Amino acid sequence: MTQRTHEDAPQDAAGRPVARWLPGAVLGAVLGVLRALPWAVVTLCIVLAVLAPALAPFNPVASANAPLLPLWSEGHPMGTDSLGRDQLSRLLYGLRPMIFVSLGAVGLALLVGGAYGVVSGVQGGRIDWALMRAVDVFMSFPIILAAILVLAALGPSMLNLTIAVALSQFPIFARLARALAAGEAARDYVLAARAVGYAPLRIMVAEVLPNIVRPLMVQATSVVALAALTAAALSYLGLGVRPPAPDLGFMVREGQELIFLAPEQALLPGLLIAVFALAVSFCGDQLADERTRPGGLT
């Protein structure tokens, strides 16, 4: 009797074994759905945040004079909080600070940190050493502590929260951009640009930057999850949007006082934070995999 080996099993286009009991087309469809699911979740969260004023059934700061209604109550499917405010409306509006702050903070950190790192990597020498030592000193402080100090100085608001979160993510992009730019600066096309007398700014913008944008964008997608968690943590500490404006982090703080009486008051906003952060993280992982895969992103 001939013994079947692992190589005899059916394989997909990448040469990986496919379960015999699951047709390849079905498996491919399932994997495609699973890969698209994080992107769908992120898109849905952003759409809900943008359209919150149109979708929310009630004013999120107005009381319905019916505190702590349970889930699936008539007219209030997500119940009400301890002050009688509609929980569904507050969840929809609460998405806005977390999503807008995380996206804005990552964009700002990418812009400033990327420029900082490119200057350091291309210039090299003492300039590189001084700029990177400054980043090392900044990274010696805990991220949350640095953000708290910024908010304590500027005061709690969505704009200041965005600045604080961006400052906490700045070293990530500065170090990555510096490493990428230093690698590009040693390539022949950059050396040729230096030889013909191109100004340093032109070399950075026209030669180096276009070749490191994609890796920075992949990193930015992954960092959005960290920025969202940082924003939620700061809001939990009362350093985010000023009450009574809804914010998921602060809603968790308010709900924890009722965790045994009405656990959904803390669990629902906490679940939204976790779902968004996980979905964005999975999207970043997919982009990173595409970048390292032959023929993928470069």
N, C-alpha and C positions, 0 to 999 in steps of 0.2 A: 504494500500500500504506500502510495506517495504521500509524504507529509507536506502539508501546505505551510509556507513560510510567510513572514510578515510582508515580504515584497509581493506576494501573490494577491494581497488584498487590494480592492479597488482604491484608486487614489484620485485626488482632485488635481486641478491645474498646477498647483504649487508642489505636487508630489507628496502631499500628506495623505495618510490612510483615511478612508471614509467608511463609516459604519455600514455593513452590508444591509442591515435592516432598514436603513434610511436612504432613500434615493438621493443622488447627488443634487438634483434640482431643488428638492425640498430642503435639504440641508443648506444649500446656498441661499434660498429664500429666507430661512430662519436666521441665518447669520447676517443677512442684509438688514432684516428688521431690527435685530439686536444692535447693529452698528448705527442704524438711523435713529434709534430710540433716544439716546442722549441729546442729539441735535434737536429732535422734536420737543423734548422736555424744555431745553433751554429756550427755544423759539417760543414755546407756549408761555413760559414765565415772562419773557420780555413783552410779548403781546398783551398779556394780562396786566402787566405793570403800566404799559403805555395807555391802554384803553380802560384803566381802572375808573376814571370819572364817568365813563359811559356804561360800564358793566356793574358798578357797585349799586345795589338796590337802595341804599340809604346813605345819608351823610355819615361819614365814619366817626365824627366827633359829636354827633347829636345823640342824645339819650332817648330810648324808646320807653322809658319808665317801666321797664320789665327786666330787672337785673338777673343775670345768671340763668337765662333760659337754656334748657338742654339742647343737644343736637337734634336736628330735624323738627324743631318747633315750627308751628305754622307762621309763615312770613319771615322766619329767621332760621334757615336751614342749618347754619353753623352755630346757632344759639346767640346769646349776648354775653357781654362781659359783666364785671361787677358793677359797672355804672349804667348798664342797660344799653350800651352801644352795640350795634349789629356787628357780629364777629366776622361774617363773610366780607362786608365792606371794609373792615379794618385789615383783614388779611390781604385783600386786593391792593389797598393803598399802602400797606406795609411792605409789599414787594418793591415799591418804587425806590425808597431810599437805599435798600440793599443793592439792587441791580444797578441803579444809576450811579451810586457811589463806587461800586466795584469796577464797573466799566470805565467811568471817568478817571478813577484813580490809576488803573492799569494803563490807560492811554497816556496820562500825564507822566507816570513813572517811566513808561517806554520812551516817550519823547525826550525827557530830561536825562534819564539814565543812559539811554542809547547814545545821545550826543556826547555825554560825559565820557562814556567808555570808548567811543570812536576816537575822540581827541587823545585820550590816554594811550590807546593801542597804536595809533598811527605816529604820534609824536615820539613815543618811547623815551628812553634815557631818564633824566632827572624829573621831567614833567610826568612821565608815567609813574615813576616811583612815588612822587609826592601825591598825585591824585589817588592812587590805589591805597596809600597809607591812610589818607583821609577816609576812604570807604571802610577800611579795616577798623578804624576808630569808631565810625558810626555803627558798624555791625557789632561792636562790643556791647552796645546797649540792647536790651530786649526790645523786640518790635513793639509790643503793646505799651511798654513804658515810654518809648520815644513818641508814640502816637498820643498817649495821654498827656505828655508834656506839651505837645503842640496844641492840643485842644484846650488844655488848661490856660494856655497863653492867649489863644485866639477866641475861645468860647465855643460852645456847642452849636453847630448848624450843619446843614448838608454840605455847604461849600467847604467849611473848615474840616469836616469829617473826610471829605474827598482829598483834601490836601494832606491830612494826617496819614491816611491809608496809602496815598501815593508815596509819601516820604518813607513809609515802612517798607515799600516794595522797591524803592530806588536802587539799593545795592545789588539786587538780583540782576537787573538789566545793565547796570554799570559794569559789573564783573563779566557778565556774558558778552556784552558788546566789546569790552576791552580784549577778551580772549579771541573773539572772532576777528576783530580788526587787526590785532597783532599778527594773526596768522595770514591775513590777506596782505598786510604791509610787507611781508617777506616774499611775496610772489613777484614774478617777472614783470607783469603788467604795471604794478605799482612802482617797481624799481625803474622801469622805463619812463613812467610819468615823472618821477623825480629827476631823471637824467635830462629830460627835455625842458625842465624848469617849471613844471606846474606848481602853482601855489599850494601850500598844505591844505587850505580849505577846499580847493577844487579837487584834490586827491581824495579827501574824506567824503565829499558829497557825490562826486561824479564817478569815482573809481571803487572806493571801498564800500560805501553804504549800500549800493544796489545788490551787492553780493552777500550781505549779511542780514538783509531785511527779513527773509523767510524764516530763518532760525529764530530771530527775535519775535516774530509774530507767533510762531509755534509756542515759544516760551510764554508769551503774553496770554495765550488761551489757557494754559495751565495755571498761571498766576491769578487769573480772575477768581478761581475757587478760593484761594488763600485770601484774596482781598475781600471777598464776600464774607468769609468767616471773621476776618479782622473787623470789618464794619459792623457785623452783628455783635461781636464781643464788646466793642466800644459802645454800641447802643445799649447793650445790656447793662453796662456800667453807668448809663445815664449821660453819655457824652455824644450822643447822636442828635437826631432831630428832636426839637423841643416838644414835650407833651403840650396839648393832647393829640398832636399829629401822630398817626400810627406808624410804628416801626417794629419790624419783626423781633429784633433783639430785645427791645424794651418790653414788647408784649410777652416774651418769655419770662422776663423778670417779674412783670405784674402777675402772670399766671402761676408762677411757682408758689405764691402765697396761698393759692387755692388748689394745690396739686391733689389733695385728698378729697376735696369737695367737688371740684370740676376740673379734672385733669386735662380735658381738651383745651383749656385756656392757655396752657403752656405747651402741650404736645403739638397742636396744629401749627403755630408759628415756627416751633422748632423743627417740625417735619418739613415745612417749606424751605427753611434754610438748608437743611441737610440734603434735600432732593436737588435743589439748584446747585449746591456746591459739588455734589457727586456727579451730576450730569455734566457740568462744565469740566470737571476733572477727567471724566471719560472722554470728552471731546478732545481735550488736550493730549491725552494718551494716544488717541487715534491719529492725530496729526503728527505726533512724535514718531509713531510707528511708520507712517507713510514717508516721513523724511528719511528714516534709516533704511527703509526697504529699497532694494535696487529698482531704479526707474520711478521712485516716488518723488516726494517734494525734495527740492535741493535748496 
